[in-house]
Amino acid sequence: MTNSPSPRGAGLALLLLCAANFLDAMDVSTIGVALPAIQTELGMPATSLQWAVSAYVLGYGGFLLLGGRVADLFGHRRVFLWSLGIFAAASIAGGFVDSGPTLIAARLVKGIAAAFTAPAALALLLSVFGEGEKRAKALGVFASTGATGFVLGMVLGGAATIFSWRATLVMGAPVAILTLAIAPFVLPADERRSEGRKHFDWAGALTITPGLLLFVFGITNAAAAGWHDFFTWGSLVASVVLIALFLIVESRHADPMVPLHIFRRAKLSHANAIAALFQGAYVGFQFIATLYYQDVIGWSAFATGFCFAFGGVCVMFLAPRFATVAQNRGTTGLMAVGVGLQATSYILWVALVGHIDPIVLVALNQIPLGVGYAMTYPAIQVAALSDVEEDKSGLASGLLFASFQIGGGIVLAAASAIFAAAPQFGWDPYVGGIVFVALLAILITLLAAVGPKSVTLRPQAYQAAE
């Protein structure tokens, strides 16, 4: 077994893991406010500009399953340190790019590194903290840093553009380097796994990784080029073929990359389904509301970012507390109430937009949205990870993070399509898009309510490191 840190060491380990989680989530949204300046300086056409954002999501979503399984087989700490080092190097390299393709390449590498860092970090957290209230609080803090990083990315990116758009790319590097310098002395050492390389499922890795990459690419491209574009439907068809091959390979492999029986675990499967839809609804709302605040009201990107920071503060302070509730009282009811609050926030936005002061609209929307997110996100994590063995913790983490990313991409593409088509039917595009998101949130609430009623921690699952 690994060596368990002292209570003080456990706190420092949590800080380092949360810092990495914050950076991974922050980079999803931080560059968006810098796109106009990037387009001006690098001369990127509009069709390529969106890939400055999407390349990170492509690498992140496409490699998460591989990252989680590699961490299980080759060591959580080892994978965490190597991938965090690559993340820092790609961040620094991004500050020196001189063309659109090199910028996109730097963002892609950064996303791939995050796909290995995120599941390894969550698995390390579960190794450091034993079962019970301490783990619940640690999961809540970890969840809050991820959610806060995603929300505050726009605010921090807006602040960084005061100096240069390049600052949005490199500003995470100092934190990553500092974390990298301290982590080897704090995080528990890996167990020796001599069988890892011998039995690694290369056939599974070589089918699911490009399959997910093509799927994420197709969904992302649909939002920009439309569903009739050859690259959209071509990549989606290819992804379906590769994922089908992956399922065949996994059903026959002696030591599969993703044991298919893991999906028979009710809490894990239910949590991943909720994660995909819940995050998708939030991303769809954020996309349409951002357009409304900037294009209709005329707020700057920086001011718009602060609108979402309001809900981020709720997540920061409340998620750790709700994680304890999820651990002690079960996750199903908490998820249902949390998503229900989100549905309420979307309905309030549709009912009040254009009728009240925009600042009041933001407050009335963001309070239930932030509280709902703070309830749902940690409850999903507790449910997904509560019934999985320690040697599958990286895989379970990768599945969960992949659900968040892929769900976000699918719902965003659907919301974008409705937003574009709404005027043809006489609908206001902003109202039409968020009505879709609200209806989806109501459906998710019902789905959450019929899930497993309690969380039962297996005695052998995630034993504290000794």
Beta strands, then each sheet from edge to edge (+ up, - down):
end
